[in-house]
Amino acid sequence: MNAKSYGDYSSNNHPIKPYSSNEVIPVVKLSEKMTYDPWNWTDTNTCVIKIQDLVNSDGTRTNKKYNEIASVGGIHDYFEWDGKVILSSIAPDKVIFWPFSGIVF
């Protein structure tokens, strides 16, 4: 298997423009194909993907969408795009804390 190179991600030689604190970074909803290509309608090379879109409803295992993405080589190959991807862990508590669901905080 040949790994696809997306460039040198060192801080001094990054092929993708860095984002600034005032840049709007769109969220790609994996359940809504109309959100799949924000780089075509915004001035960004970055998108956010929610971890909750990649796991089942209680967060205990990956879902079919995750398997679909993994089977083509990853998120960049899935979108046919080489921009930055931020994986957001913001999700309902039951997805984040499933291993500790019996623990009272």
MMTF fields as JSON, N, C-alpha, C and O atoms, coordinates in Angstrom:
{
  "mmtfVersion": "1.0.0",
  "mmtfProducer": "UNKNOWN",
  "numBonds": 419,
  "numAtoms": 420,
  "numGroups": 105,
  "numChains": 1,
  "numModels": 1,
  "chainsPerModel": [1],
  "groupsPerChain": [105],
  "chainIdList": ["A"],
  "bondAtomList": [4, 2, 8, 6, 12, 10, 16, 14, 20, 18, 24, 22, 28, 26, 32, 30, 36, 34, 40, 38, 44, 42, 48, 46, 52, 50, 56, 54, 60, 58, 64, 62, 68, 66, 72, 70, 76, 74, 80, 78, 84, 82, 88, 86, 92, 90, 96, 94, 100, 98, 104, 102, 108, 106, 112, 110, 116, 114, 120, 118, 124, 122, 128, 126, 132, 130, 136, 134, 140, 138, 144, 142, 148, 146, 152, 150, 156, 154, 160, 158, 164, 162, 168, 166, 172, 170, 176, 174, 180, 178, 184, 182, 188, 186, 192, 190, 196, 194, 200, 198, 204, 202, 208, 206, 212, 210, 216, 214, 220, 218, 224, 222, 228, 226, 232, 230, 236, 234, 240, 238, 244, 242, 248, 246, 252, 250, 256, 254, 260, 258, 264, 262, 268, 266, 272, 270, 276, 274, 280, 278, 284, 282, 288, 286, 292, 290, 296, 294, 300, 298, 304, 302, 308, 306, 312, 310, 316, 314, 320, 318, 324, 322, 328, 326, 332, 330, 336, 334, 340, 338, 344, 342, 348, 346, 352, 350, 356, 354, 360, 358, 364, 362, 368, 366, 372, 370, 376, 374, 380, 378, 384, 382, 388, 386, 392, 390, 396, 394, 400, 398, 404, 402, 408, 406, 412, 410, 416, 414],
  "bondOrderList": [1, 1, 1, 1, 1, 1, 1, 1, 1, 1, 1, 1, 1, 1, 1, 1, 1, 1, 1, 1, 1, 1, 1, 1, 1, 1, 1, 1, 1, 1, 1, 1, 1, 1, 1, 1, 1, 1, 1, 1, 1, 1, 1, 1, 1, 1, 1, 1, 1, 1, 1, 1, 1, 1, 1, 1, 1, 1, 1, 1, 1, 1, 1, 1, 1, 1, 1, 1, 1, 1, 1, 1, 1, 1, 1, 1, 1, 1, 1, 1, 1, 1, 1, 1, 1, 1, 1, 1, 1, 1, 1, 1, 1, 1, 1, 1, 1, 1, 1, 1, 1, 1, 1, 1],
  "groupList": [{"groupName": "MET", "atomNameList": ["N", "CA", "C", "O"], "elementList": ["N", "C", "C", "O"], "formalChargeList": [0, 0, 0, 0], "bondAtomList": [1, 0, 2, 1, 3, 2], "bondOrderList": [1, 1, 2], "singleLetterCode": "M", "chemCompType": "L-PEPTIDE LINKING"}, {"groupName": "ASN", "atomNameList": ["N", "CA", "C", "O"], "elementList": ["N", "C", "C", "O"], "formalChargeList": [0, 0, 0, 0], "bondAtomList": [1, 0, 2, 1, 3, 2], "bondOrderList": [1, 1, 2], "singleLetterCode": "N", "chemCompType": "L-PEPTIDE LINKING"}, {"groupName": "ALA", "atomNameList": ["N", "CA", "C", "O"], "elementList": ["N", "C", "C", "O"], "formalChargeList": [0, 0, 0, 0], "bondAtomList": [1, 0, 2, 1, 3, 2], "bondOrderList": [1, 1, 2], "singleLetterCode": "A", "chemCompType": "L-PEPTIDE LINKING"}, {"groupName": "LYS", "atomNameList": ["N", "CA", "C", "O"], "elementList": ["N", "C", "C", "O"], "formalChargeList": [0, 0, 0, 0], "bondAtomList": [1, 0, 2, 1, 3, 2], "bondOrderList": [1, 1, 2], "singleLetterCode": "K", "chemCompType": "L-PEPTIDE LINKING"}, {"groupName": "SER", "atomNameList": ["N", "CA", "C", "O"], "elementList": ["N", "C", "C", "O"], "formalChargeList": [0, 0, 0, 0], "bondAtomList": [1, 0, 2, 1, 3, 2], "bondOrderList": [1, 1, 2], "singleLetterCode": "S", "chemCompType": "L-PEPTIDE LINKING"}, {"groupName": "TYR", "atomNameList": ["N", "CA", "C", "O"], "elementList": ["N", "C", "C", "O"], "formalChargeList": [0, 0, 0, 0], "bondAtomList": [1, 0, 2, 1, 3, 2], "bondOrderList": [1, 1, 2], "singleLetterCode": "Y", "chemCompType": "L-PEPTIDE LINKING"}, {"groupName": "GLY", "atomNameList": ["N", "CA", "C", "O"], "elementList": ["N", "C", "C", "O"], "formalChargeList": [0, 0, 0, 0], "bondAtomList": [1, 0, 2, 1, 3, 2], "bondOrderList": [1, 1, 2], "singleLetterCode": "G", "chemCompType": "PEPTIDE LINKING"}, {"groupName": "ASP", "atomNameList": ["N", "CA", "C", "O"], "elementList": ["N", "C", "C", "O"], "formalChargeList": [0, 0, 0, 0], "bondAtomList": [1, 0, 2, 1, 3, 2], "bondOrderList": [1, 1, 2], "singleLetterCode": "D", "chemCompType": "L-PEPTIDE LINKING"}, {"groupName": "HIS", "atomNameList": ["N", "CA", "C", "O"], "elementList": ["N", "C", "C", "O"], "formalChargeList": [0, 0, 0, 0], "bondAtomList": [1, 0, 2, 1, 3, 2], "bondOrderList": [1, 1, 2], "singleLetterCode": "H", "chemCompType": "L-PEPTIDE LINKING"}, {"groupName": "PRO", "atomNameList": ["N", "CA", "C", "O"], "elementList": ["N", "C", "C", "O"], "formalChargeList": [0, 0, 0, 0], "bondAtomList": [1, 0, 2, 1, 3, 2], "bondOrderList": [1, 1, 2], "singleLetterCode": "P", "chemCompType": "L-PEPTIDE LINKING"}, {"groupName": "ILE", "atomNameList": ["N", "CA", "C", "O"], "elementList": ["N", "C", "C", "O"], "formalChargeList": [0, 0, 0, 0], "bondAtomList": [1, 0, 2, 1, 3, 2], "bondOrderList": [1, 1, 2], "singleLetterCode": "I", "chemCompType": "L-PEPTIDE LINKING"}, {"groupName": "GLU", "atomNameList": ["N", "CA", "C", "O"], "elementList": ["N", "C", "C", "O"], "formalChargeList": [0, 0, 0, 0], "bondAtomList": [1, 0, 2, 1, 3, 2], "bondOrderList": [1, 1, 2], "singleLetterCode": "E", "chemCompType": "L-PEPTIDE LINKING"}, {"groupName": "VAL", "atomNameList": ["N", "CA", "C", "O"], "elementList": ["N", "C", "C", "O"], "formalChargeList": [0, 0, 0, 0], "bondAtomList": [1, 0, 2, 1, 3, 2], "bondOrderList": [1, 1, 2], "singleLetterCode": "V", "chemCompType": "L-PEPTIDE LINKING"}, {"groupName": "LEU", "atomNameList": ["N", "CA", "C", "O"], "elementList": ["N", "C", "C", "O"], "formalChargeList": [0, 0, 0, 0], "bondAtomList": [1, 0, 2, 1, 3, 2], "bondOrderList": [1, 1, 2], "singleLetterCode": "L", "chemCompType": "L-PEPTIDE LINKING"}, {"groupName": "THR", "atomNameList": ["N", "CA", "C", "O"], "elementList": ["N", "C", "C", "O"], "formalChargeList": [0, 0, 0, 0], "bondAtomList": [1, 0, 2, 1, 3, 2], "bondOrderList": [1, 1, 2], "singleLetterCode": "T", "chemCompType": "L-PEPTIDE LINKING"}, {"groupName": "TRP", "atomNameList": ["N", "CA", "C", "O"], "elementList": ["N", "C", "C", "O"], "formalChargeList": [0, 0, 0, 0], "bondAtomList": [1, 0, 2, 1, 3, 2], "bondOrderList": [1, 1, 2], "singleLetterCode": "W", "chemCompType": "L-PEPTIDE LINKING"}, {"groupName": "CYS", "atomNameList": ["N", "CA", "C", "O"], "elementList": ["N", "C", "C", "O"], "formalChargeList": [0, 0, 0, 0], "bondAtomList": [1, 0, 2, 1, 3, 2], "bondOrderList": [1, 1, 2], "singleLetterCode": "C", "chemCompType": "L-PEPTIDE LINKING"}, {"groupName": "GLN", "atomNameList": ["N", "CA", "C", "O"], "elementList": ["N", "C", "C", "O"], "formalChargeList": [0, 0, 0, 0], "bondAtomList": [1, 0, 2, 1, 3, 2], "bondOrderList": [1, 1, 2], "singleLetterCode": "Q", "chemCompType": "L-PEPTIDE LINKING"}, {"groupName": "ARG", "atomNameList": ["N", "CA", "C", "O"], "elementList": ["N", "C", "C", "O"], "formalChargeList": [0, 0, 0, 0], "bondAtomList": [1, 0, 2, 1, 3, 2], "bondOrderList": [1, 1, 2], "singleLetterCode": "R", "chemCompType": "L-PEPTIDE LINKING"}, {"groupName": "PHE", "atomNameList": ["N", "CA", "C", "O"], "elementList": ["N", "C", "C", "O"], "formalChargeList": [0, 0, 0, 0], "bondAtomList": [1, 0, 2, 1, 3, 2], "bondOrderList": [1, 1, 2], "singleLetterCode": "F", "chemCompType": "L-PEPTIDE LINKING"}],
  "groupTypeList": [0, 1, 2, 3, 4, 5, 6, 7, 5, 4, 4, 1, 1, 8, 9, 10, 3, 9, 5, 4, 4, 1, 11, 12, 10, 9, 12, 12, 3, 13, 4, 11, 3, 0, 14, 5, 7, 9, 15, 1, 15, 14, 7, 14, 1, 14, 16, 12, 10, 3, 10, 17, 7, 13, 12, 1, 4, 7, 6, 14, 18, 14, 1, 3, 3, 5, 1, 11, 10, 2, 4, 12, 6, 6, 10, 8, 7, 5, 19, 11, 15, 7, 6, 3, 12, 10, 13, 4, 4, 10, 2, 9, 7, 3, 12, 10, 19, 15, 9, 19, 4, 6, 10, 12, 19],
  "groupIdList": [1, 2, 3, 4, 5, 6, 7, 8, 9, 10, 11, 12, 13, 14, 15, 16, 17, 18, 19, 20, 21, 22, 23, 24, 25, 26, 27, 28, 29, 30, 31, 32, 33, 34, 35, 36, 37, 38, 39, 40, 41, 42, 43, 44, 45, 46, 47, 48, 49, 50, 51, 52, 53, 54, 55, 56, 57, 58, 59, 60, 61, 62, 63, 64, 65, 66, 67, 68, 69, 70, 71, 72, 73, 74, 75, 76, 77, 78, 79, 80, 81, 82, 83, 84, 85, 86, 87, 88, 89, 90, 91, 92, 93, 94, 95, 96, 97, 98, 99, 100, 101, 102, 103, 104, 105],
  "secStructList": [7, 7, 7, 7, 7, 7, 7, 7, 7, 1, 6, 6, 1, 7, 1, 1, 7, 7, 7, 7, 6, 6, 7, 7, 7, 7, 3, 3, 7, 6, 6, 7, 4, 4, 4, 1, 7, 4, 4, 4, 6, 1, 1, 7, 1, 3, 3, 3, 3, 3, 4, 4, 4, 1, 5, 7, 6, 6, 1, 1, 1, 5, 7, 2, 2, 2, 2, 2, 2, 2, 2, 6, 6, 1, 2, 2, 2, 2, 2, 6, 7, 7, 1, 3, 3, 3, 3, 3, 7, 7, 7, 7, 2, 2, 2, 2, 1, 4, 4, 4, 6, 6, 7, 7, 7],
  "xCoordList": [0.839, 0.0, 0.878, 1.743, 0.665, 1.412, 0.671, -0.498, 1.367, 0.758, 0.765, 1.777, -0.322, -0.428, 0.178, -0.157, 1.052, 1.686, 0.866, 0.478, 0.611, -0.125, 0.799, 0.34, 2.099, 3.045, 3.734, 3.417, 4.676, 5.44, 4.664, 4.447, 4.248, 3.419, 4.22, 3.66, 5.531, 6.317, 5.901, 5.391, 6.116, 5.632, 6.268, 5.658, 7.465, 8.138, 7.877, 8.164, 7.347, 7.18, 5.827, 5.749, 4.778, 3.426, 2.806, 2.75, 2.334, 1.782, 0.401, -0.07, -0.243, -1.592, -1.532, -0.873, -2.221, -2.167, -2.669, -3.665, -2.003, -2.49, -3.781, -4.012, -4.616, -5.846, -5.601, -4.746, -6.356, -6.207, -7.347, -8.327, -7.212, -8.224, -9.559, -10.576, -9.577, -10.84, -11.408, -12.384, -10.823, -11.321, -12.5, -12.483, -13.507, -14.643, -14.284, -13.935, -14.371, -14.033, -15.326, -15.951, -15.73, -17.007, -16.972, -15.933, -18.142, -18.319, -18.88, -19.896, -18.22, -18.717, -19.523, -18.996, -20.788, -21.661, -21.646, -22.129, -21.099, -20.939, -22.261, -22.294, -23.344, -24.666, -25.329, -26.416, -24.69, -25.258, -24.253, -23.351, -24.404, -23.451, -23.32, -22.274, -24.355, -24.269, -23.226, -22.87, -22.729, -21.7, -20.298, -19.329, -20.167, -18.895, -17.782, -16.624, -18.054, -16.99, -16.958, -17.057, -16.822, -16.844, -15.688, -15.791, -14.601, -13.459, -13.816, -13.097, -14.912, -15.364, -16.237, -16.427, -16.771, -17.649, -17.251, -17.975, -16.092, -15.543, -14.058, -13.469, -13.471, -12.045, -11.28, -10.677, -11.313, -10.62, -10.053, -10.561, -9.015, -8.45, -8.567, -7.785, -9.553, -9.741, -11.214, -12.075, -11.505, -12.889, -12.893, -11.865, -14.051, -14.239, -15.132, -16.146, -14.746, -15.575, -15.834, -14.914, -17.079, -17.445, -17.213, -17.609, -16.57, -16.322, -17.636, -17.684, -18.699, -19.982, -20.539, -21.414, -20.039, -20.458, -19.752, -20.1, -18.764, -17.959, -18.181, -17.596, -19.029, -19.296, -20.801, -21.605, -21.161, -22.596, -23.171, -22.429, -24.466, -25.153, -24.696, -24.791, -24.206, -23.718, -22.2, -21.637, -21.524, -20.085, -19.233, -18.025, -19.821, -19.057, -18.271, -17.369, -18.591, -17.85, -18.043, -18.948, -17.157, -17.262, -18.47, -18.971, -18.928, -20.13, -19.792, -18.621, -20.828, -20.641, -19.917, -19.109, -20.191, -19.53, -18.027, -17.232, -17.637, -16.217, -15.589, -14.519, -16.252, -15.726, -15.619, -14.662, -16.591, -16.58, -15.377, -14.693, -15.135, -14.004, -12.682, -11.767, -12.584, -11.358, -11.063, -9.902, -12.104, -11.905, -11.3, -10.722, -11.428, -10.836, -9.494, -8.875, -9.046, -7.731, -7.721, -6.646, -8.871, -8.916, -9.746, -10.273, -9.847, -10.746, -10.313, -11.165, -9.007, -8.543, -8.867, -9.281, -8.683, -9.041, -10.554, -11.033, -11.297, -12.759, -13.298, -14.202, -12.73, -13.158, -12.392, -12.753, -11.328, -10.44, -9.954, -10.092, -9.384, -9.005, -7.85, -7.797, -6.933, -5.764, -5.641, -4.539, -6.76, -6.735, -6.622, -6.53, -6.632, -6.573, -7.939, -8.973, -7.924, -9.158, -9.022, -8.07, -9.977, -10.027, -11.082, -12.233, -10.707, -11.645, -12.179, -11.436, -13.45, -14.063, -14.574, -15.312, -14.177, -14.665, -15.881, -16.329, -16.415, -17.635, -18.788, -19.096, -19.409, -20.462, -21.311, -20.928, -22.456, -23.262, -22.458, -21.601, -22.737, -22.003, -21.975, -20.956, -23.066, -23.102, -22.094, -21.649, -21.726, -20.716, -19.319, -18.46, -19.094, -17.772, -17.453, -16.332, -18.412, -18.142, -18.619, -18.757, -18.881, -19.463, -18.699, -19.345, -17.362, -16.716, -16.945, -16.772, -17.337, -17.518, -18.991, -19.312, -19.869, -21.293, -21.841, -22.883, -21.162, -21.626, -21.066, -21.465, -20.158, -19.529, -20.341, -20.749, -20.574, -21.282, -20.242, -19.311, -20.395, -19.457, -19.953, -19.291],
  "yCoordList": [-1.186, 0.0, 1.241, 1.392, 2.11, 3.351, 4.44, 4.72, 5.041, 6.132, 7.393, 7.718, 8.088, 9.337, 10.452, 10.595, 11.229, 12.317, 13.592, 13.962, 14.244, 15.502, 16.676, 17.761, 16.454, 17.546, 17.496, 16.68, 18.391, 18.513, 19.416, 20.591, 18.88, 19.646, 20.341, 20.738, 20.493, 21.23, 22.69, 23.186, 23.359, 24.738, 25.691, 26.707, 25.402, 26.307, 25.998, 26.83, 24.839, 24.455, 23.805, 22.687, 24.484, 23.918, 24.299, 25.482, 23.31, 23.605, 24.259, 24.747, 24.274, 24.81, 26.055, 26.071, 27.096, 28.338, 28.113, 27.417, 28.684, 28.552, 29.329, 30.317, 28.893, 29.647, 30.674, 30.496, 31.727, 32.786, 32.696, 31.985, 33.421, 33.364, 33.96, 33.715, 34.735, 35.314, 34.582, 35.045, 33.465, 32.687, 31.819, 31.215, 31.764, 30.883, 29.509, 29.377, 28.489, 27.136, 26.328, 26.112, 25.879, 25.173, 23.767, 23.108, 23.329, 21.972, 21.132, 21.487, 20.016, 19.068, 18.019, 17.319, 17.92, 16.923, 15.687, 15.731, 14.595, 13.403, 12.786, 11.961, 13.172, 12.677, 13.571, 13.251, 14.691, 15.643, 15.946, 16.763, 15.284, 15.443, 16.875, 17.247, 17.688, 19.072, 19.885, 20.983, 19.37, 20.068, 19.555, 20.038, 18.59, 17.904, 18.731, 18.323, 19.842, 20.575, 22.069, 22.897, 22.424, 23.85, 24.637, 25.854, 23.973, 24.641, 25.177, 26.022, 24.705, 25.228, 26.472, 27.185, 26.756, 27.911, 28.819, 29.757, 28.543, 29.442, 29.627, 28.888, 30.595, 30.861, 30.196, 30.872, 28.859, 28.129, 26.829, 26.28, 26.357, 25.039, 24.15, 23.218, 24.45, 23.731, 23.412, 24.198, 22.264, 21.941, 21.193, 20.684, 21.139, 20.436, 19.229, 19.327, 18.102, 16.898, 16.49, 16.434, 16.208, 15.828, 14.339, 13.516, 14.007, 12.6, 11.832, 10.636, 12.508, 11.827, 11.34, 10.474, 11.891, 11.402, 10.105, 9.482, 9.699, 8.523, 7.348, 6.278, 7.559, 6.497, 6.274, 7.105, 5.136, 4.872, 5.807, 6.568, 5.756, 6.756, 6.786, 7.83, 5.674, 5.721, 5.822, 5.799, 5.934, 6.15, 4.934, 5.068, 3.748, 2.555, 1.925, 1.125, 2.263, 1.705, 2.589, 3.421, 2.375, 3.146, 2.685, 1.574, 3.568, 3.273, 2.965, 2.885, 2.792, 2.468, 3.58, 3.299, 4.833, 5.955, 5.918, 6.151, 5.631, 5.494, 4.393, 4.585, 3.245, 2.121, 2.483, 2.093, 3.223, 3.663, 4.575, 4.432, 5.505, 6.433, 5.675, 5.904, 4.78, 3.997, 3.112, 2.913, 2.586, 1.656, 2.324, 1.642, 3.65, 4.344, 4.988, 5.626, 4.827, 5.326, 6.472, 6.915, 6.968, 8.056, 9.223, 9.213, 10.225, 11.345, 12.163, 12.642, 12.331, 13.102, 12.387, 13.027, 11.08, 10.325, 10.291, 10.332, 10.218, 10.199, 11.479, 11.437, 12.616, 13.902, 14.292, 15.255, 13.537, 13.884, 15.318, 16.151, 15.584, 16.932, 16.812, 15.847, 17.751, 17.642, 18.768, 19.078, 19.377, 20.455, 19.936, 18.732, 20.87, 20.527, 20.048, 20.557, 19.059, 18.544, 18.607, 18.076, 19.257, 19.314, 18.31, 18.393, 17.377, 16.398, 16.941, 17.065, 17.259, 17.852, 16.763, 15.868, 16.852, 15.899, 16.431, 15.828, 17.554, 18.079, 17.178, 17.071, 16.543, 15.562, 15.412, 15.887, 14.759, 14.502, 13.707, 12.9, 13.937, 13.273, 11.757, 11.133, 11.155, 9.703, 9.182, 8.04, 9.993, 9.585, 9.74, 8.881, 10.823, 11.1, 10.203, 9.705, 9.992, 9.308, 7.867, 7.324, 7.216, 5.879, 4.881, 4.064, 4.892, 3.883, 4.112, 3.207, 5.34, 5.706, 5.884, 6.519, 5.337, 5.612, 5.193, 5.693, 4.292, 3.87, 4.724, 4.571, 5.61, 6.446, 7.718, 8.349, 8.093, 9.335, 10.422, 10.245, 11.533, 12.64, 13.641, 14.649],
  "zCoordList": [0.0, 0.0, 0.0, 0.863, -0.942, -1.019, -0.26, -0.524, 0.676, 1.434, 0.588, -0.034, 0.56, -0.175, 0.663, 1.839, 0.08, 0.804, 0.658, -0.45, 1.749, 1.728, 2.022, 2.379, 1.87, 2.047, 3.397, 4.262, 3.541, 4.778, 5.723, 5.424, 6.857, 7.784, 8.876, 9.898, 8.669, 9.661, 9.642, 8.637, 10.73, 10.857, 9.851, 9.515, 9.36, 8.438, 6.964, 6.104, 6.665, 5.269, 5.048, 4.539, 5.421, 5.314, 3.979, 3.645, 3.2, 1.88, 1.905, 0.877, 3.056, 3.184, 4.043, 5.083, 3.607, 4.381, 5.806, 6.002, 6.794, 8.172, 8.344, 7.646, 9.261, 9.498, 10.593, 11.461, 10.53, 11.516, 12.511, 12.288, 13.608, 14.657, 14.226, 14.874, 13.149, 12.695, 11.473, 10.882, 11.093, 9.963, 10.389, 11.461, 9.551, 9.8, 9.245, 8.072, 10.097, 9.678, 9.641, 10.679, 8.453, 8.331, 8.909, 8.941, 9.366, 9.867, 8.737, 8.139, 8.44, 7.449, 8.203, 9.068, 7.873, 8.498, 7.611, 6.479, 8.109, 7.288, 6.863, 5.95, 7.51, 7.115, 6.073, 5.593, 5.712, 4.749, 3.654, 3.841, 2.5, 1.399, 0.912, 0.38, 1.079, 0.608, 1.382, 0.953, 2.512, 3.287, 2.973, 3.558, 2.067, 1.837, 1.212, 1.302, 0.599, -0.098, 0.232, -0.674, 1.497, 1.857, 1.245, 1.092, 0.896, 0.275, -1.102, -1.634, -1.692, -2.991, -2.852, -3.837, -1.675, -1.51, -0.355, -0.022, 0.262, 1.276, 1.0, 0.212, 1.638, 1.473, 2.616, 3.45, 2.642, 3.693, 3.138, 2.16, 3.766, 3.473, 4.704, 4.889, 5.54, 6.789, 6.965, 6.571, 7.554, 7.906, 9.234, 9.682, 9.845, 11.115, 10.857, 10.165, 11.417, 11.376, 12.819, 13.635, 13.121, 14.492, 14.696, 13.871, 15.799, 16.108, 16.237, 15.951, 16.664, 16.824, 15.489, 15.466, 14.363, 13.043, 12.659, 11.656, 13.451, 13.137, 14.086, 13.915, 15.083, 16.062, 16.189, 15.768, 16.778, 16.956, 18.018, 18.641, 18.225, 19.052, 20.505, 21.15, 21.035, 22.423, 22.504, 23.598, 21.344, 21.325, 21.602, 21.797, 21.627, 22.001, 20.86, 21.109, 19.618, 18.479, 17.251, 17.189, 16.276, 15.036, 14.231, 14.407, 13.34, 12.558, 11.1, 10.73, 10.278, 8.857, 8.108, 7.222, 8.447, 7.772, 8.037, 7.127, 9.266, 9.593, 8.741, 8.164, 8.665, 7.882, 6.401, 5.731, 5.896, 4.503, 4.231, 3.218, 5.144, 5.01, 5.117, 4.326, 6.088, 6.278, 5.067, 4.71, 4.441, 3.322, 2.082, 1.235, 1.969, 0.82, 1.166, 0.314, 2.394, 2.767, 3.754, 4.158, 4.157, 5.125, 4.63, 3.518, 5.48, 5.211, 3.994, 3.245, 3.786, 2.634, 1.321, 0.354, 1.283, 0.081, -0.116, -1.249, 0.966, 0.888, 0.249, -0.585, 0.652, 0.097, -1.167, -1.843, -1.484, -2.596, -2.424, -3.32, -1.252, -0.834, 0.142, 0.905, 0.143, 1.01, 2.032, 2.485, 2.396, 3.387, 4.811, 5.052, 5.738, 7.162, 7.628, 7.197, 8.518, 9.101, 10.614, 11.186, 11.251, 12.716, 13.155, 12.726, 13.993, 14.524, 15.843, 16.817, 15.869, 17.054, 17.987, 17.574, 19.227, 20.229, 20.971, 21.946, 20.516, 21.127, 20.696, 19.509, 21.658, 21.389, 22.645, 23.714, 22.522, 23.716, 24.753, 24.393, 26.022, 27.095, 26.945, 27.24, 26.496, 26.395, 25.374, 25.485, 24.384, 23.414, 24.004, 23.806, 24.723, 25.277, 26.473, 26.585, 27.361, 28.626, 28.682, 29.778, 27.535, 27.58, 28.444, 29.101, 28.488, 29.325, 30.824, 31.641, 31.159, 32.56, 32.921, 33.926, 32.12, 32.29, 33.647, 34.071, 34.33, 35.646, 36.765, 37.919, 36.447, 37.457, 37.649, 36.673, 38.88, 39.179, 39.401, 40.187, 38.717, 38.849, 39.847, 40.092]
}
